[in-house]
Amino acid sequence: MQGNIMAAEQLGEQLARAWVLLDQADRAALAAAKAESFPSVWSLTASQLLAARATLAAHVDQDFDFEMLAGQSTDRDCLDLTREAARLIREVPVGLEPQVWSPVVIAVSDALRDVESRYPSE
C-alpha cells in the first residue's frame, strides 16, 4: 500500500510539472508571436498549448504548489518546454494513468508537433 501512495504522490507532482511546463511554453509562444512579423502562426501554437494545458488540468491537483515548480525553471524556449512536458506525459507508468487519459496524450502530442513545426529541424 505504501508503494501505491508514494507512486500516486509522485504522479501528482509529475502531472503538475507537465502543467507548469505547458503554461511556460504557452507564454513563450505568445512572446514569440509578439516578436514576429506574422504573429498569427505563433498565436495558433499558443492556442494548441493552451488546449493541451486545459486538457491536462482536469488531472492535476489544484492545491499543488505551482509557484514552487514554476520557480524551478530557467530561460528555456518553447520547444524545450513542450518537449519536457511531453516526456513527462509519456512517462506516466502503465496502470497509474488517470481515467480518460488518452485525450491528454493526444492534446500534448498535437501541441508538440505544432511547436516542432515552428523550429528548423533539430
Protein Blocks (a to p, Z undefined) as FASTA:
>chain_A
ZZmmmmmmmmmmmmmmmmmmmmmmmmmmmmmmmmpmblmlmmmmmmmmmmmmmmmmmmpc
fkbcfklmmmmpccddfklmmmmmmmmmmmpcghiacehklmmmmmmmmmmmmmmmmpcc
ZZ
